Amino acid sequence: MGNADLKSSSSLKLWEIKGKFRLKVLFLAMTFGFLTSCQAIWRPLKSSLFAKMVGAGYVPTAKLLVFLYLIPLILIYSKLVDRLRRHQLVYLFTIFHGIGGLIFAFLLAHPSIGVANTATSPGRILGWALYFFMESFGAFLATVFWAFADSINNPKDARRHYGFFVSGSKVGGVLAAGGLYLLLSFCPLGDATLLPGTILVGSILLLCAAASIKCLMEFVPGKLLHGYEAAYQVEKARDREEEIEKPTFIGSIKSAVEGLTSIIKIPYVAGISIMVILYEAIIVMFDYQVLLIADKSSPSVGALSAYYALYYFFMHGAGLLITLFLTVPLQRIFKIEHAILVCPALSFLLIIFAYFFPTAGVLFAALVLLRALNYALNHPTREALYIPTTKAIKFKAKAWTDAFGSRVAKATGSVFNIATSTIGGNAIMAISTSISAVMIAIWLVVAKLLGIQFRAAVNTNAIIGEERSRGTASRTHVETNEGEDGGEDGDDDTRGI
């Protein structure tokens, strides 16, 4: 074999998936694809329906109210983490929102309170309710999927396969957003028929995601679902202890807020939250400006939905290219602690470019690429940081970070948008760019420190956040001989965690 053939073979190995992992990767990629397809359909409708039913000017107010509404949902979710198995949480999420989507599809088709009523008023309760429902779906989508994925993959799995999970989501997003754009742009049916129908399609996709997880649990060997073996063994022991212990009221309260206390007490978990909050605060400043431009140029709810569908089509398309040609090879060539530095660096370059060329087209492209980089590169690298942590951190702390923390950041960004609504465009760009640059600098420092802690934990088979074995210590060492290469052997008793 010649040198050229050897180089070609070596390059192709960057995208290789070993045989025994292919079903696991396939079902997880399909699940994420179905979830993202639903999001690609529902998300444009959330913004456009709210803008045309309630009013685009009320978006900042809605974002401020949403994070208060999410607090009880996170507390309920935290209790469900203790009571349900990992895959059952995915079932509950998909079925709950699937049924909710069916209800909203019916209401939106109503001639007086639905889409057929073209009056815009803050008193349109259905518009507010739909916005909050869509926000709960978006808030918990990434939390539920990635918490499940983090619990059944070890660090080496993350480097090899997380990029492919995101590729599946991007394929689903491209097909769904592209199909929605074509449907809304060229289908002769009116908005009153089309929009409720698209909500219905999203509900069906959620049921497909649940079926995909069912296939994963049925056909993939249990030993490939252990995840980080050190954490897996500790969680098994903890489950046995909790079966013996009697639940108490105080214990129930502590369990409900365990995710929040983990963020407060453990610097590693707080650091991940800071990374999420910084990104969301940056993106909301760009997003609002694009929404105002789009609302002014779109005469109807269908036209505005089509605009957003095209936007998400470009975002998922760019994300697919980034995932295949940047994320997958980057994670396989470099370690996680190096890969997490790339997204903030590229985000800084995009923001600076948008500042010097602040046209509508450039702002649109910058927003598309900022979101594409987040979903395609930042998510799969940042999520790997959760692997050497406890179940409480993977599920509960992550829920507070993704659902609540990100909404706090969006609310903060909305306060900025409200406060600067009377300032000229050039001044707003200068202020937002300066603030964003400072945030990205902090983001880079935090990412670097988290990478160091992640590597130290993985190299010593430590479990970040485990306190039972050593009093108040935040890290426990378990002998598993895993590192980044273990976690493939063991019994098949993994469904109960």
GIJOZI-V75090 format. One record per backbone hydrogen bond with DSSP energy under -1.0 kcal/mol. CO is the residue of the C=O (numbers start at 0). NH is the residue of the N-H. If there is no record, write none. Layout:
CO|NH ; CO|NH
//
This chain:
1|5 ; 2|6 ; 3|7 ; 4|8 ; 5|9 ; 6|10 ; 7|11 ; 8|12 ; 10|13 ; 11|14 ; 12|15 ; 17|20 ; 18|21 ; 20|24 ; 21|25 ; 22|26 ; 23|27 ; 24|28 ; 25|29 ; 26|30 ; 27|31 ; 28|32 ; 29|33 ; 30|34 ; 31|35 ; 32|36 ; 33|37 ; 34|38 ; 35|39 ; 36|40 ; 37|41 ; 38|42 ; 41|45 ; 42|46 ; 43|47 ; 44|48 ; 45|49 ; 46|50 ; 47|51 ; 48|52 ; 49|53 ; 49|54 ; 52|120 ; 54|57 ; 55|58 ; 57|61 ; 58|62 ; 59|63 ; 60|64 ; 61|65 ; 64|68 ; 65|69 ; 69|73 ; 70|74 ; 71|75 ; 72|76 ; 73|77 ; 74|78 ; 75|79 ; 76|80 ; 78|82 ; 79|83 ; 84|88 ; 86|90 ; 87|91 ; 88|92 ; 89|93 ; 90|94 ; 91|95 ; 92|96 ; 93|97 ; 94|98 ; 95|99 ; 96|100 ; 97|101 ; 98|102 ; 99|103 ; 100|104 ; 101|105 ; 102|106 ; 103|107 ; 104|108 ; 106|109 ; 107|114 ; 109|113 ; 113|116 ; 120|123 ; 122|124 ; 123|127 ; 124|128 ; 125|129 ; 126|130 ; 127|131 ; 128|132 ; 129|133 ; 130|134 ; 131|135 ; 132|136 ; 133|137 ; 134|138 ; 135|139 ; 136|140 ; 139|143 ; 140|144 ; 141|145 ; 142|146 ; 143|147 ; 144|148 ; 145|149 ; 146|150 ; 153|157 ; 154|158 ; 155|159 ; 156|160 ; 157|161 ; 160|164 ; 161|165 ; 162|166 ; 163|167 ; 164|168 ; 165|169 ; 166|170 ; 167|171 ; 168|172 ; 169|173 ; 170|174 ; 171|175 ; 172|176 ; 173|177 ; 174|178 ; 175|179 ; 176|180 ; 177|181 ; 178|182 ; 179|183 ; 180|184 ; 181|185 ; 182|186 ; 189|192 ; 189|193 ; 190|194 ; 192|196 ; 193|197 ; 194|198 ; 195|199 ; 196|200 ; 197|201 ; 198|202 ; 199|203 ; 200|204 ; 201|205 ; 202|206 ; 203|207 ; 204|208 ; 205|209 ; 206|210 ; 207|211 ; 208|212 ; 209|213 ; 210|214 ; 211|215 ; 212|216 ; 213|217 ; 214|218 ; 215|219 ; 220|223 ; 221|224 ; 227|231 ; 228|232 ; 229|233 ; 230|234 ; 231|235 ; 232|236 ; 233|237 ; 234|238 ; 235|239 ; 236|240 ; 237|241 ; 238|242 ; 240|244 ; 247|251 ; 248|252 ; 249|253 ; 250|254 ; 251|255 ; 252|256 ; 256|260 ; 257|261 ; 258|262 ; 259|263 ; 260|264 ; 261|265 ; 265|269 ; 266|270 ; 267|271 ; 268|272 ; 269|273 ; 270|274 ; 271|275 ; 272|276 ; 273|277 ; 274|278 ; 275|279 ; 276|280 ; 277|281 ; 278|282 ; 279|283 ; 282|286 ; 283|287 ; 285|289 ; 286|290 ; 287|291 ; 288|292 ; 289|293 ; 290|294 ; 291|295 ; 292|296 ; 299|303 ; 300|304 ; 301|305 ; 302|306 ; 303|307 ; 304|308 ; 305|309 ; 306|310 ; 307|311 ; 308|312 ; 309|313 ; 310|314 ; 311|315 ; 312|316 ; 313|317 ; 314|318 ; 315|319 ; 316|320 ; 317|321 ; 318|322 ; 319|323 ; 320|324 ; 321|325 ; 321|326 ; 322|327 ; 325|329 ; 326|330 ; 327|331 ; 328|332 ; 329|333 ; 334|337 ; 334|338 ; 335|339 ; 337|340 ; 338|341 ; 340|344 ; 341|345 ; 342|346 ; 343|347 ; 344|348 ; 345|349 ; 346|350 ; 347|351 ; 348|352 ; 349|353 ; 350|354 ; 351|355 ; 352|356 ; 356|358 ; 358|362 ; 359|363 ; 360|364 ; 361|365 ; 362|366 ; 363|367 ; 364|368 ; 365|369 ; 366|370 ; 367|371 ; 368|372 ; 369|373 ; 370|374 ; 371|375 ; 372|376 ; 372|377 ; 373|378 ; 376|380 ; 377|381 ; 378|382 ; 381|384 ; 382|385 ; 383|386 ; 385|388 ; 387|463 ; 389|393 ; 390|394 ; 391|395 ; 391|396 ; 392|397 ; 394|398 ; 395|399 ; 396|400 ; 397|401 ; 398|402 ; 398|403 ; 399|404 ; 400|405 ; 403|407 ; 404|408 ; 405|409 ; 406|410 ; 407|411 ; 408|412 ; 409|413 ; 410|414 ; 411|415 ; 412|416 ; 413|417 ; 414|418 ; 415|419 ; 417|420 ; 419|422 ; 423|427 ; 424|428 ; 425|429 ; 426|430 ; 427|431 ; 428|432 ; 429|433 ; 430|434 ; 431|435 ; 432|436 ; 433|437 ; 434|438 ; 435|439 ; 436|440 ; 437|441 ; 438|442 ; 439|443 ; 440|444 ; 441|445 ; 442|446 ; 443|447 ; 444|448 ; 445|449 ; 446|450 ; 447|451 ; 448|452 ; 449|453 ; 450|454 ; 451|455 ; 452|456 ; 453|457 ; 454|458 ; 455|459 ; 456|461 ; 457|460 ; 460|477 ; 462|465 ; 462|475 ; 463|389 ; 469|472 ; 473|464 ; 475|462 ; 481|484 ; 481|485 ; 491|493 ; 493|496
//
